[in-house]
Amino acid sequence: MMLQGKHAIVTGGGTGIGLAIARALVTEGAEVTITGRRLDVLKEVATKGMHPMAMDVADEQQVIDGMAKAVADRGPIQICVANAGIAEGRKLHKTDAEMWRRIMSINLDGCFFTIREALKSMTETDWGRVIAVSSIAGLRGAPGAGAYSASKHGVIGMIRSFSEDFMGGPYTFNSICPGYVDTPIVTRNTDSIAERAGVSKDEAREMMIKMNRHKRLITPEEVAASAIWLCNPLSESTNGTEVRIGGGQV
């Protein structure tokens, strides 16, 4: 219960990685505000210690209002997990401006809005952790995913810069970079990859699995364990860096 009394917020907390992190934080004693665009999904998965709140991270005003409400209800945010994101792939010549902006508005703008608003209350306390969920694609790129990869590279750049802004203080900023994780996003991407590559769904899933160096999908709980480690009081010297979860060297 090392996080007893801490207020955490996890965007995209209704499914996949976000839900696994929220559950792990609750286990450690935190009160966790989970956000997403669909309140019904959040309410369905919320357990004791988890507080659902509808919020679209791509909408700046919704983030401003939502974070202020979370603080009013449960006190300063001391753990901010900017997890909400979408993963869509398309070849360069088929990537239009609408798709580019949609990915950037959620994955990059949304991460920025979330962290900025969380810092308003976090900096009034003497301890804080900011964790952004990026991707292995944010470190090495990925075929057919230029927009997604660019957004996740941007997340890493922001985190590195924000850590410099607060260097020497009681707040740390780190990103987690998982490979393919066994979440609904992988299920949705299976159909997309199968269609683009002209292969079966089983073959498309196997293509994703092979992108992980250990040749299996990563579990959401593995990613959550990294987030909990970054929240440990003894992790304060880990700052401005990327935790890579790809099953081997990237």
N, C-alpha and C positions, 0 to 999 in steps of 0.2 A: 504493500500500500504506500509506495514511495511518493505518489502524487496526490495523497489525501489533501483535500481542500483546494486543489487547483482546478481552474476552469479552463477547459480545452474546447476548441472549435474545430470541426472536421468538415470541410466542404466535400460534396459528393459522398456523403456518409451513409447513404442508403443501400449501397451495394458494393461488392468487390473489395478492393483494397481499402477504401474509405471506411466501410463497415467493419472490416477486420481490425483496423487501427482504432476505431471508436470503441469496440469491444475490449481491446487490450488496455486502452486507457482507463476504462471503467473498472477493469479488474485491478488496476493499480491505484484506484481510489479517486480518480478524477470525475468531476461532473462534466459531461460532454454534450455540447450543442452540435447536433448533426444537421447539415443543410443539404438541400437539393431542390430541384425544380418541382418535384412531385411530392406533396405533403403526405398523400396516402401511402406511398412507398415507405417514407420515413417512419410514419406512425406504425406501420405493420412490423418493422424490424426493431423498433425502439424497445429497450428493456430498462430496468431500473438504472438510473444514472445517465440515461441518454435522453436528450431533449430535442425533439424534431422542430425544425423551422424551415419553411419554404423560402428559398433564396436563389435567384439566378445570378451566378457570379459574373456573367457578361453584362449585367445591368448595374452600372455604377451606383445609382441611387438606391437600388434594392440592397446592395452590399452595405452602403453607408447606414441605411435604416436598420437593416437586419443585425449588423454587428452592434449597433448602439442598443438595440433591444436586448440582445443576448447579454451585454454588459449590465444593463439595468436589471435584468432578471437574476443573473448569477455572478455578478462581479467581474473584475478585470479579467481579460483573456491572457493567460500566461503560457498556453500552448496553442499554437496556430498551425494546423495542418492543411495546407493548400493542396488539395487532392483533386478537386473537380476537373474533369477534362474529357475530351473526346478523341478518338483515334480513327481517322479516316485516311485511306490511301488512294492516290491517283497519280498517274504519270504526269510529268511536267507539262506536256502539250495538252493535257486534258484538265489541268487545274485552272479553273476560272477564278475571277476575283471574289465571287460570292463564297466559294468554298474556302479560299485563302482567309478571308476576313472572319468567317464563322469559326475556323479553328483558332485563329489568333485571338479573337474576342473572348473565347472560353478558356483556352489553355494558357495564354500569356496575359492578356488584359485582366482576366478573372483572377489569376494568381496575384497580380500586382494590387488590384483593388482589395483583395482579401488580406494580404499582408499589411498594406498601408493602414487599413482600418483597425486591424488587430493591434498594431503598434501604438495606437492612440491610448489604449488603456494599459497595455503591457508595460510601457515605459513609465507608468506611474507606480510600478511595483519593483521589487528588487531581484526578480528572476524571470526568465522567459525563454521559450524555445520556439523557433520558427522552422517548420519542415515543409518543403515543397516536394511533391511527387513529380519527378521528371520521368526520364526513360533512358534505357540504353541507347535509344535512337537520338537522344540529346547529346550523346558522346561520340557516336560514330556514324550517324546517319542511317537511313534505311531505304532500300530500293522502293520506288513508287510511293514514297511518303515524304516528299520534300516539305510540304506545309507543316505536317505534324512534327517532323524532325526539327525544322526551324523554330517552331514554337517551344519545343522542349530544350533546344540549345539556349533559347532566350531565357527560359526559367533558370537554368544553371547560371547564366551570366548575371541575372538579377540577384540571385542568392549570394553569389560571390561578392558582388558590389555592396549589397546591404550589410554583409558581415563586416566589410571594411568600415562602413558608416558607424558601426557600433562596437568596433574592436576595443577590447579592454573592458567592456562593460559586462553586465550580468546576463546578456542575451546572446544566444547563438543562432546561426542561420545555416542550415544544411539542406541538401537535396538528396532524395533517394532515387536511384536510377535502376528500376527493374527491367528485366527482359520480358518475355511473354509470360503473363500471369493467367492462371486459370480463373477467369472472370467472364461476365457476360460480354465484355468487349471482344474477347477472343472468339466467343460463339458468333457474334455478329460479323466479325471480320472473316470468319471461315467462309461465309456465303460470298462476301465481296471478293476475296482472293480466288475462290473457286471460279467465279464468273470471269474475273480479269485474266486469270492464267489458263482458263479452259481445262481445269482439272476437277476431280471429284471433291466433295467436302472432306472426306477422309484424307485425301492427298493434301488438300489445303491446310488442314489442321496439322498434318505431319510436317509441312513446310515451316510452320511457326514453331513447332517443337524443336526442329533441328536448328533454329536460329539461337536457341539457348545452348550454351556450350556443354552442359551436362545432359542434353537430349531429353529433357522433360519439362513440362510446364511448372512454373513456380507457383506455390500456394500463396494466397493473400496473407495467411498467417506468418509466412516467412518475411514478408515485407513489413507487416505490423511489428514483428520482433525487432526489426531495425529501428523503427520509429520509437519504440519504447526505450531502446538503448540510447538513442539520441536525447531522450528526456531524462535520463539518469543524471542525478547531480554530479556524478563522477565523469560525465562526458563533456564537461565544459571546455576542454581543450580541443575538442573536435568542432571546428568552426569554419564556415566558408568552403566546405568540401562536399564531395559526392560519395554516397554509399552505393557501390555498384553491386547489383544482385542479378547476375547473368549466368551463374553456373560455371564460371571459369574466367580466365583472362579475356578482356574485351579488346 
